[in-house]
Amino acid sequence: MNFKPPEARSASSTATLYGSGGSTVTAEKALSFISKGWREVRSSADADLQLLKNRANSFKNLADRELENFLNSASKSPFSVPSITASATLNPAPHAEIDFVRKLQPKLSEIRRAYSSPDFKFYPRPQIKVNLSSIRNAIVAEVGEDEEDEVEDESDRFTNSSTTTRVRFKERAREEGQFGEFWEPIKTIKSRLRELENKSSSEILEGIKNSEFVEKVKSSLKAICKDPYESKEVPPLDVPELLACLVRQSSPLLDQFGINKVESLCSKRKNQLLLRSLPAGESSMIESENINDELDIRLASVVQSTGHCYEGGFWSGLWSDFGKHDVSDKKRHVAIVTTASLPWMTGTAVNPLFRAAYLAKSAQQDVTLLVPWLCKSDQELVYPNNLTFSSPEEQESYIRSWLEERVGFKADFNISFYPGKFSKARRSIIPAGDTSQFISSKDADIAILEEPEHLNWYHHGKRWTDKFNHVVGVVHTNYLEYIKREKNGALQAFLVKHINNWVVKAYCHKVLRLSAATQDLPKSVICNVHGVNPKFLRIGEKVAAEKERGEQTFSKGAYFLGKMVWAKGYKELIDLLSKHKKDLDGFNLDVYGNGEDAHEVQSTAKRLNLSLNFMKGRDHADDSLQGYKIFINPSVSDVLCTATAEALAMGKFVVCADHPSNDFFREFPNCLTYKTPEDFVAKVKEAMAKEPEPLTPEQRYNLSWEAATQRFMEYSDLDKILSNSGVGRRFGRRNSSLTKSASMPNLNELVDGGLAFAHYCLTGNEFLRLCTGATPGTRDYDKQHCKDLRLLPPHVENPIYGW
């Protein structure tokens, strides 16, 4: 029942009809606006079509003119086309072709006339019509949808209005049959908007939070950020660990003052703390990998548990090299950089060459040997027997033939050259320019710096530890011992000692000292990583076989072999023989060697009337030296005398000083060491009266390059690095979290970076370089090096803009 009074009902119906009429007027205005816009679009399209037609007509007229000119020229002369080649002049076009053009002319004329006819339509004009009445009817029907129920309730009382509404509903039904499928999405959107208007802002936000889409996004983000090897709760560092960390981080400063490294203070409970900080199931992996520094791993695990990730600091970003070798490659690359090259028969030329051959022999890594290239004027000063090379290829061929003759196999490694200059004052080769640039970034993986202090005294270029993933230095020479023998030697040795500490700490990750005779450098361990030429081992086997057959193996007495400079043991040798000339009556010593001090050494021996026979230097494996039974080596300046190892390999007696440089040889029974001059006499007499013992297989192996390479891999950490490259691919992030790399900021790395930056700035000043004894012109290579090595000039390779 309807309880409204008649007046109210009448007013309500009137208002309803009035609102419907207002909606109709609004729809008509909208249609008028749409029609006006459509007319503008159509007029613009007509203008564009007319412009296209005009351009087509102009193109048609131009084509007509060109065609008419062509036909007229063809009809005037059969040879109207000029010849452009000699062959065309000698062989004019046949008349058949011109007849073809004449026959074609009437047909082309007909085409032209038909094309130029006003009845010809270039393209039909498109007829675009839009039925706006259908759109209007649909909009009107949509506007009246809301009033449908109310109008039906009043249809019995107001006949006129109900008749109008029924007509409109019929029209709407017809339109829905025509456009229903197109208007269905709009209806859905409108209904959703109505629902949204009825909700408050808090209800809308709550609905968004609980929506299925937001839940899926949350779960996806959790899956991305989740660490599959997330560790358990890690206990914080206690006071002993914090104190040990402080001492460890302060070691760079203590090293600069000559204070030995302080050992860790947290030795107690280190295993328990380490295992507690690792995820379940990972402790066995740690135990099997023989971790040497539990404190660093403990610190890394604590930092990792906080979610902190260290990207590197100021110094690492300063020299960052984005072209570093990708350690995920199957094969690693080793670059060996040395300070000398054959045919200069010195330890830094021979030993790195054998190291490269035996590292490449395993075929587990690619190897490149980088040696200095000297201009011809320097070659004449350095290389023996006036041997010179006109090109790097010629010298490389000499090096390979010399090596293969001694190792007995073809060594598969690369040989590259960097510019170098010979310093007469230092009697050594100084690199010219940035040596690191001669190893490409894609091969910059592992670097072995033979004599790292020597290579980096005046190094002005990229930092080795930033370009390479791992840098190992091998110390060959006891420079402090040589410098002390010079004028103002004590002061010079003091300065050189700290400079060596500086450059080694800034440019190396690990340093191997061949013996304790060398300077105690940062990051260093002592290990003999040199072997002997296989040729000497074969000679020793031959001597042992002759002894078994009862044959006489040695027919000569004692000899000494070495470069004839005072620092190579000649001073000690002359002092010993002059003091005990009577005790060694009848003892003759043959001396083989060449050098700068040869004349002075020989004149001194002659003045003291010593029984020394001087001869020219020669290869230690020469047949003339195999008959000697005793090798005398009184030198205390050597780090590890290669000649001593070679003499032991050949089965000879060796009489040498009780010195750290000879510690490795003490285990051999044929090595006789002395502490005093009197002891020297006794050892010489003992060697003259006895026969040397044959080497056992184990002793022979310890002298070989196979054993030396194995020791090198172990003490330089290369075995771990090469094995971890495969482990890293299997374990992914879990293994990286336990390394001592960039998992946390490190004061050591900060100090090293600062030292490298300061060294780079100082070595860039030519005046400071000359004041510290650098060879002039070694900051960059010169024009002759550019010509020999086919290099770009330094100002083109490394341009400087501005100051």
Disulfide bonds with the S-S distance in Angstrom:
none
